[in-house]
Amino acid sequence: MPAIRFVVSATLVLGLVCLVTCKDKADDEKKASSTNASAQTPQQPSPTADDDDDNPAEVNAAAPENSAPLQAAGRQLAYSFDSDTAGQSPQKFHSAITGSGSESKWVVMADPSAPSKPNVVAQTSTDQTDYRFPLLIADEGSFRDLDLSVRFKAVSGSIDRAAGLVFRLRDPNNYYIVRANALENNYRLYHVVNGRRSQFAGANFKVTSGEWHELRIEAVGNKIACYYDRSKKIEATDETFKDAGKIGLWTKADSVTYFDDLKVTAR
């Protein structure tokens, strides 16, 4: 009988050892599988994250835009601001604002570093209201499918230091915006609907202040590609604004930003 009890006990112990070993192996395989999957999946910015602010509870109403003729495919408009008078707002544009705070201040000024000399257009207001987006809207035409670009230099700003391109704008509360931010070192694509921003694509990289860079977007139908210094950084689709709209320049809060060589071609 002692021998039988010994055999039974040994069998039970052996079974328990096998059970624990199999469980540990399964757990290890599960962890390895999870690690491999994470390593193979590139990390992308959250498509819905809003890095630099929250939407306010209330949004200021926007004045309706005057209509502008739809531009035929191949039509190009270009603005170097060199024929505009320094110290004044540029011709063929008007200023507006999304959000709250003081009015934007867009002025033509000389800059010896300008890509096309002598002038640039600058947003010079330093109002630190966080949810405040100065706009400079072009009056000459509307575009649906387009190739749009501008050169910019982020000069200063402690709340924000941003530069953006606006397209398919219906009014100051409804448009697409792609912007680069030199304080956050990122590039973000938003749609603004009834004054509320929603990010749906983005990329993270170094955005330097005090140097000229280029923003460029291509929009055809619901497909949008965004470039920074001729390198494609964002590719996305969105159905929010399907119709033609105006183009423009954009900053945020106390960003002092210079712009030059705004160009648009209808596609």
KEKE-3310 file (N, C-alpha, C; in steps of 0.2 Angstrom, whole numbers, plus 5000, padded with zeros to 4 digits):
npx = (5004:5010:5018:5009:5003:5013:5016:5004:5005:5016:5013:5002:5010:5018:5009:5004:5016:5018:5006:5008:5020:5015:5006:5014:5022:5012:5008:5020:5021:5010:5014:5025:5019:5011:5021:5028:5018:5016:5029:5028:5019:5018:5019:5007:5001:4987:4972:4961:4966:4969:4981:4985:4974:4958:4941:4930:4916:4906:4905:4910:4899:4901:4904:4896:4904:4908:4904:4915:4922:4922:4937:4944:4951:4968:4970:4980:4984:4995:5004:5015:5016:5025:5021:5013:5009:5020:5017:5003:4988:4987:4982:4968:4964:4956:4954:4950:4943:4943:4936:4939:4944:4955:4955:4963:4979:4986:4999:5009:5026:5043:5056:5072:5076:5067:5059:5055:5060:5055:5045:5035:5020:5013:5007:5004:4998:4999:4990:4985:4975:4969:4961:4960:4961:4968:4964:4969:4961:4959:4952:4950:4946:4938:4941:4940:4946:4964:4981:4991:5001:5014:5027:5034:5039:5041:5041:5039:5031:5023:5012:5008:5016:5013:5009:4998:4989:4974:4960:4946:4937:4922:4917:4923:4921:4921:4930:4945:4961:4978:4992:5008:5018:5029:5032:5027:5032:5025:5014:4998:4982:4966:4948:4937:4922:4908:4915:4922:4936:4943:4955:4960:4971:4989:5007:5023:5037:5053:5050:5057:5060:5062:5067:5064:5052:5042:5024:5013:4999:4989:4973:4961:4945:4940:4952:4967:4983:4998:5012:5028:5041:5043:5042:5032:5021:5008:4994:4978:4960:4944:4927:4921:4921:4916:4913:4918:4929:4936:4954:4967:4977:4984:4985:4989:4983:4995:5005:5017:5020:5028:5024:5026:5025:5013:5004:4992:4984:4971:4965)
npy = (4994:5007:5009:5010:5022:5031:5030:5036:5049:5054:5054:5063:5075:5076:5079:5091:5099:5098:5105:5118:5121:5121:5131:5142:5143:5145:5158:5165:5164:5171:5184:5186:5186:5198:5208:5207:5211:5224:5230:5229:5238:5254:5269:5281:5298:5301:5301:5309:5317:5332:5342:5355:5363:5364:5364:5378:5381:5389:5396:5410:5419:5419:5431:5430:5425:5435:5430:5421:5419:5402:5394:5388:5372:5372:5386:5398:5407:5419:5426:5437:5448:5459:5470:5477:5489:5493:5492:5492:5482:5468:5470:5463:5454:5449:5451:5440:5431:5416:5409:5418:5433:5447:5457:5451:5456:5459:5463:5471:5470:5474:5462:5457:5444:5438:5425:5429:5445:5462:5460:5453:5446:5448:5442:5451:5453:5450:5444:5434:5425:5409:5400:5406:5411:5419:5424:5426:5430:5426:5435:5433:5421:5405:5388:5370:5357:5357:5364:5370:5381:5389:5400:5401:5409:5406:5417:5422:5419:5414:5407:5400:5395:5396:5391:5391:5384:5388:5380:5377:5385:5391:5400:5410:5401:5388:5377:5369:5366:5365:5365:5370:5368:5377:5376:5365:5355:5348:5343:5346:5341:5348:5349:5362:5365:5374:5383:5374:5365:5349:5337:5326:5320:5318:5322:5320:5330:5340:5357:5371:5388:5405:5402:5400:5390:5378:5375:5364:5359:5346:5344:5333:5329:5319:5316:5321:5327:5332:5342:5346:5356:5350:5337:5323:5322:5320:5310:5308:5305:5313:5319:5330:5344:5346:5354:5369:5382:5396:5401:5403:5411:5407:5408:5406:5411:5420:5420:5426:5427:5426:5426:5421:5421:5415:5403:5396:5383:5378:5362)
npz = (5000:5004:4993:4983:4986:4985:4971:4966:4972:4966:4953:4953:4956:4945:4935:4939:4938:4924:4920:4925:4918:4904:4904:4907:4896:4886:4890:4888:4874:4870:4875:4867:4854:4855:4857:4845:4836:4840:4837:4823:4819:4814:4824:4824:4825:4835:4826:4831:4841:4849:4850:4855:4860:4867:4861:4863:4874:4868:4852:4842:4831:4813:4800:4784:4769:4754:4738:4726:4710:4703:4699:4684:4679:4679:4680:4688:4702:4710:4723:4729:4736:4734:4726:4734:4747:4759:4777:4776:4774:4763:4746:4738:4748:4763:4781:4795:4809:4818:4832:4847:4855:4851:4835:4820:4814:4800:4790:4777:4775:4773:4772:4773:4771:4764:4753:4740:4736:4739:4750:4763:4769:4786:4801:4815:4827:4845:4853:4867:4868:4868:4860:4847:4830:4818:4802:4784:4770:4753:4740:4726:4720:4720:4724:4721:4718:4720:4720:4732:4739:4751:4757:4773:4789:4805:4818:4831:4848:4862:4867:4856:4840:4825:4808:4794:4781:4773:4765:4754:4760:4767:4775:4789:4800:4794:4786:4779:4786:4786:4796:4803:4818:4828:4841:4846:4837:4826:4813:4807:4801:4800:4800:4801:4808:4810:4818:4826:4829:4822:4822:4810:4804:4805:4808:4816:4818:4818:4818:4814:4821:4814:4802:4784:4778:4768:4765:4758:4749:4741:4735:4730:4726:4739:4743:4751:4752:4761:4761:4768:4766:4753:4756:4757:4771:4776:4772:4768:4769:4768:4770:4773:4768:4752:4742:4732:4738:4746:4748:4760:4773:4789:4807:4825:4841:4849:4839:4829:4813:4797:4779:4762:4744:4741:4732:4720:4711:4701:4699)
capx = (5000:5014:5021:5004:5002:5019:5015:4999:5007:5021:5009:4999:5015:5021:5004:5004:5022:5016:5001:5011:5024:5011:5003:5019:5024:5007:5009:5026:5020:5005:5017:5029:5015:5009:5027:5030:5013:5018:5035:5027:5014:5021:5016:5005:4998:4980:4968:4957:4969:4969:4987:4986:4969:4951:4936:4926:4909:4903:4909:4908:4897:4905:4900:4896:4909:4906:4906:4921:4921:4926:4942:4944:4957:4974:4970:4984:4985:5001:5004:5022:5016:5030:5018:5008:5012:5022:5013:4996:4985:4988:4976:4964:4963:4953:4956:4945:4946:4940:4936:4938:4950:4955:4955:4970:4983:4990:5002:5014:5032:5050:5060:5078:5077:5061:5061:5055:5061:5057:5040:5031:5014:5015:5002:5008:4995:5001:4984:4987:4969:4971:4956:4960:4964:4968:4964:4969:4957:4960:4946:4949:4943:4936:4944:4938:4953:4969:4988:4991:5008:5016:5033:5032:5044:5039:5045:5038:5024:5024:5006:5009:5020:5011:5008:4994:4986:4967:4957:4939:4934:4915:4917:4928:4920:4920:4936:4950:4967:4984:4997:5014:5019:5036:5033:5025:5036:5021:5010:4992:4977:4960:4942:4934:4915:4904:4920:4926:4942:4944:4960:4959:4978:4995:5014:5027:5044:5055:5048:5061:5058:5067:5069:5059:5049:5036:5019:5010:4993:4985:4967:4957:4940:4941:4959:4971:4990:5001:5019:5032:5048:5043:5042:5025:5020:5001:4990:4971:4953:4939:4921:4918:4920:4916:4912:4924:4929:4942:4960:4969:4983:4981:4990:4985:4984:5000:5010:5019:5022:5029:5022:5028:5024:5007:5002:4987:4983:4966:4966)
capy = (5000:5013:5009:5013:5029:5034:5031:5040:5055:5056:5055:5070:5080:5077:5082:5098:5102:5099:5110:5124:5122:5122:5138:5147:5143:5149:5165:5168:5164:5177:5190:5187:5188:5205:5212:5207:5215:5231:5232:5229:5243:5260:5273:5287:5302:5300:5305:5313:5321:5340:5343:5362:5366:5361:5368:5381:5379:5393:5399:5416:5418:5422:5434:5426:5427:5437:5425:5422:5414:5396:5394:5382:5368:5375:5393:5399:5414:5419:5432:5438:5454:5464:5476:5480:5495:5491:5495:5491:5476:5467:5470:5456:5449:5452:5447:5437:5427:5410:5409:5424:5438:5453:5456:5449:5461:5457:5469:5470:5473:5472:5457:5455:5437:5435:5421:5434:5451:5464:5460:5448:5448:5446:5442:5454:5453:5445:5442:5427:5421:5402:5398:5412:5409:5424:5422:5431:5426:5428:5437:5433:5415:5399:5382:5364:5353:5362:5363:5376:5382:5395:5399:5404:5409:5407:5422:5422:5417:5410:5402:5396:5398:5392:5394:5387:5385:5386:5379:5376:5389:5393:5406:5410:5395:5382:5376:5364:5369:5361:5369:5367:5372:5376:5375:5358:5351:5344:5345:5344:5343:5348:5352:5367:5365:5379:5386:5369:5361:5342:5334:5319:5317:5322:5319:5324:5331:5346:5363:5377:5395:5409:5400:5399:5383:5378:5371:5363:5354:5344:5341:5331:5325:5318:5315:5327:5326:5338:5342:5351:5357:5346:5330:5322:5321:5318:5308:5307:5306:5317:5320:5336:5349:5343:5360:5374:5387:5401:5399:5409:5410:5406:5408:5404:5415:5425:5418:5431:5423:5429:5422:5424:5417:5411:5401:5391:5381:5374:5355)
capz = (5000:5004:4986:4978:4988:4982:4964:4965:4973:4961:4947:4954:4956:4939:4932:4941:4935:4917:4919:4926:4912:4898:4905:4906:4889:4882:4892:4884:4867:4869:4875:4861:4849:4856:4856:4838:4833:4841:4833:4816:4818:4815:4828:4821:4830:4835:4821:4834:4846:4848:4854:4858:4864:4867:4858:4868:4874:4863:4846:4839:4824:4807:4794:4777:4764:4748:4733:4722:4705:4703:4694:4680:4679:4676:4682:4693:4705:4714:4727:4732:4741:4732:4724:4739:4750:4766:4782:4775:4772:4756:4741:4736:4753:4769:4787:4799:4814:4821:4839:4851:4856:4847:4828:4818:4811:4794:4787:4772:4777:4770:4775:4768:4771:4760:4747:4734:4739:4746:4755:4765:4773:4792:4806:4820:4833:4850:4858:4869:4868:4866:4855:4842:4824:4813:4795:4779:4765:4747:4737:4719:4717:4724:4721:4724:4718:4719:4722:4736:4743:4753:4761:4780:4794:4812:4821:4839:4851:4868:4868:4850:4835:4820:4802:4791:4774:4773:4758:4753:4765:4766:4780:4794:4804:4791:4781:4780:4788:4788:4800:4806:4824:4830:4848:4847:4832:4823:4807:4808:4797:4803:4797:4806:4807:4814:4822:4831:4825:4823:4819:4807:4802:4807:4808:4821:4816:4820:4814:4817:4821:4812:4795:4779:4776:4763:4766:4752:4750:4735:4737:4724:4728:4746:4745:4753:4753:4764:4761:4771:4763:4747:4758:4759:4778:4778:4766:4771:4765:4772:4766:4776:4763:4745:4737:4731:4743:4746:4751:4764:4777:4796:4813:4831:4847:4848:4834:4824:4807:4790:4774:4756:4738:4741:4725:4720:4704:4700:4696)
cpx = (5004:5017:5016:5003:5007:5018:5010:5001:5012:5018:5005:5004:5017:5015:5003:5010:5020:5011:5004:5016:5021:5008:5008:5021:5018:5007:5014:5025:5015:5009:5022:5025:5013:5015:5028:5025:5014:5023:5033:5022:5017:5016:5014:5001:4990:4976:4963:4960:4970:4975:4987:4980:4962:4946:4932:4919:4905:4908:4906:4905:4901:4901:4901:4901:4905:4908:4912:4920:4925:4931:4943:4951:4963:4975:4975:4984:4991:5001:5011:5022:5021:5027:5014:5012:5014:5018:5006:4994:4986:4982:4974:4964:4959:4954:4949:4948:4941:4941:4935:4944:4950:4956:4962:4973:4988:4992:5008:5020:5038:5053:5066:5079:5071:5063:5060:5055:5057:5052:5038:5025:5015:5008:5006:5005:4998:4996:4985:4981:4970:4967:4955:4964:4963:4968:4965:4967:4958:4953:4945:4946:4942:4939:4941:4945:4958:4976:4989:4998:5009:5022:5031:5039:5040:5043:5045:5032:5026:5018:5006:5013:5019:5010:5003:4991:4978:4964:4950:4935:4927:4914:4922:4927:4920:4925:4940:4957:4972:4989:5003:5015:5026:5037:5031:5029:5031:5017:5004:4987:4970:4954:4939:4927:4911:4909:4924:4930:4941:4949:4959:4966:4983:5001:5018:5034:5046:5053:5052:5058:5064:5070:5063:5058:5044:5031:5015:5004:4991:4979:4963:4951:4940:4948:4964:4978:4994:5008:5022:5039:5049:5043:5035:5025:5013:4998:4983:4965:4948:4933:4918:4916:4921:4916:4918:4923:4935:4948:4962:4975:4980:4987:4985:4988:4989:5006:5011:5023:5022:5027:5024:5026:5019:5005:4997:4985:4977:4967:4960)
cpy = (5006:5014:5012:5020:5033:5036:5036:5048:5058:5058:5062:5076:5081:5080:5089:5102:5103:5104:5117:5126:5124:5129:5143:5148:5147:5156:5169:5169:5170:5183:5192:5189:5196:5209:5213:5211:5222:5234:5232:5234:5250:5265:5279:5291:5300:5304:5310:5318:5328:5342:5350:5365:5362:5366:5371:5379:5383:5396:5405:5415:5422:5425:5430:5429:5430:5431:5426:5417:5408:5396:5388:5379:5372:5383:5393:5406:5414:5426:5432:5444:5460:5470:5480:5485:5492:5495:5495:5484:5474:5468:5463:5451:5453:5448:5445:5434:5421:5410:5416:5428:5444:5452:5454:5455:5459:5463:5467:5473:5470:5467:5455:5448:5434:5431:5425:5441:5457:5462:5453:5450:5444:5447:5444:5454:5448:5444:5435:5423:5414:5400:5404:5411:5415:5421:5428:5427:5429:5429:5435:5427:5410:5393:5376:5360:5358:5360:5370:5376:5389:5394:5403:5404:5410:5411:5422:5420:5412:5405:5397:5399:5394:5395:5389:5389:5383:5385:5376:5379:5392:5400:5405:5404:5389:5381:5370:5368:5364:5366:5366:5372:5371:5376:5368:5353:5346:5347:5342:5346:5342:5350:5356:5367:5369:5381:5381:5365:5353:5340:5327:5316:5321:5319:5324:5324:5338:5352:5369:5384:5399:5407:5399:5392:5384:5373:5370:5358:5352:5341:5340:5327:5325:5316:5321:5324:5332:5337:5347:5350:5351:5338:5329:5319:5318:5315:5305:5308:5309:5319:5327:5342:5347:5349:5365:5379:5391:5398:5405:5406:5410:5406:5406:5409:5420:5424:5424:5427:5427:5424:5426:5419:5412:5409:5395:5389:5377:5367:5353)
cpz = (5000:4997:4982:4980:4985:4975:4962:4966:4968:4954:4947:4953:4949:4934:4933:4938:4927:4915:4919:4920:4906:4898:4904:4899:4884:4884:4888:4877:4866:4870:4869:4855:4849:4855:4849:4834:4834:4837:4826:4814:4819:4819:4824:4826:4829:4831:4825:4840:4844:4852:4858:4861:4863:4864:4864:4868:4869:4858:4843:4832:4819:4802:4788:4773:4757:4743:4729:4716:4705:4698:4690:4680:4675:4677:4688:4696:4710:4717:4731:4736:4739:4729:4728:4743:4757:4771:4781:4774:4765:4752:4740:4741:4759:4775:4791:4805:4816:4828:4842:4851:4851:4839:4826:4815:4806:4790:4782:4775:4773:4775:4771:4767:4766:4754:4741:4737:4736:4751:4757:4768:4780:4797:4812:4827:4838:4855:4860:4870:4865:4860:4850:4836:4819:4806:4790:4773:4759:4743:4730:4716:4722:4720:4725:4724:4716:4721:4725:4740:4746:4757:4768:4784:4801:4816:4829:4841:4856:4869:4862:4845:4829:4814:4798:4784:4775:4766:4759:4759:4763:4769:4785:4800:4801:4785:4783:4782:4789:4791:4803:4813:4827:4837:4850:4842:4829:4817:4808:4803:4800:4798:4803:4804:4812:4820:4827:4827:4827:4819:4816:4804:4804:4807:4813:4818:4818:4815:4817:4816:4817:4805:4791:4778:4771:4766:4759:4753:4742:4738:4730:4726:4736:4748:4746:4755:4755:4764:4765:4768:4757:4749:4760:4766:4780:4771:4770:4767:4770:4767:4769:4772:4756:4740:4737:4736:4742:4749:4755:4768:4784:4801:4819:4837:4846:4843:4829:4818:4801:4785:4767:4750:4739:4734:4725:4713:4705:4697:4693)
residu = (MET:PRO:ALA:ILE:ARG:PHE:VAL:VAL:SER:ALA:THR:LEU:VAL:LEU:GLY:LEU:VAL:CYS:LEU:VAL:THR:CYS:LYS:ASP:LYS:ALA:ASP:ASP:GLU:LYS:LYS:ALA:SER:SER:THR:ASN:ALA:SER:ALA:GLN:THR:PRO:GLN:GLN:PRO:SER:PRO:THR:ALA:ASP:ASP:ASP:ASP:ASP:ASN:PRO:ALA:GLU:VAL:ASN:ALA:ALA:ALA:PRO:GLU:ASN:SER:ALA:PRO:LEU:GLN:ALA:ALA:GLY:ARG:GLN:LEU:ALA:TYR:SER:PHE:ASP:SER:ASP:THR:ALA:GLY:GLN:SER:PRO:GLN:LYS:PHE:HIS:SER:ALA:ILE:THR:GLY:SER:GLY:SER:GLU:SER:LYS:TRP:VAL:VAL:MET:ALA:ASP:PRO:SER:ALA:PRO:SER:LYS:PRO:ASN:VAL:VAL:ALA:GLN:THR:SER:THR:ASP:GLN:THR:ASP:TYR:ARG:PHE:PRO:LEU:LEU:ILE:ALA:ASP:GLU:GLY:SER:PHE:ARG:ASP:LEU:ASP:LEU:SER:VAL:ARG:PHE:LYS:ALA:VAL:SER:GLY:SER:ILE:ASP:ARG:ALA:ALA:GLY:LEU:VAL:PHE:ARG:LEU:ARG:ASP:PRO:ASN:ASN:TYR:TYR:ILE:VAL:ARG:ALA:ASN:ALA:LEU:GLU:ASN:ASN:TYR:ARG:LEU:TYR:HIS:VAL:VAL:ASN:GLY:ARG:ARG:SER:GLN:PHE:ALA:GLY:ALA:ASN:PHE:LYS:VAL:THR:SER:GLY:GLU:TRP:HIS:GLU:LEU:ARG:ILE:GLU:ALA:VAL:GLY:ASN:LYS:ILE:ALA:CYS:TYR:TYR:ASP:ARG:SER:LYS:LYS:ILE:GLU:ALA:THR:ASP:GLU:THR:PHE:LYS:ASP:ALA:GLY:LYS:ILE:GLY:LEU:TRP:THR:LYS:ALA:ASP:SER:VAL:THR:TYR:PHE:ASP:ASP:LEU:LYS:VAL:THR:ALA:ARG)
# end
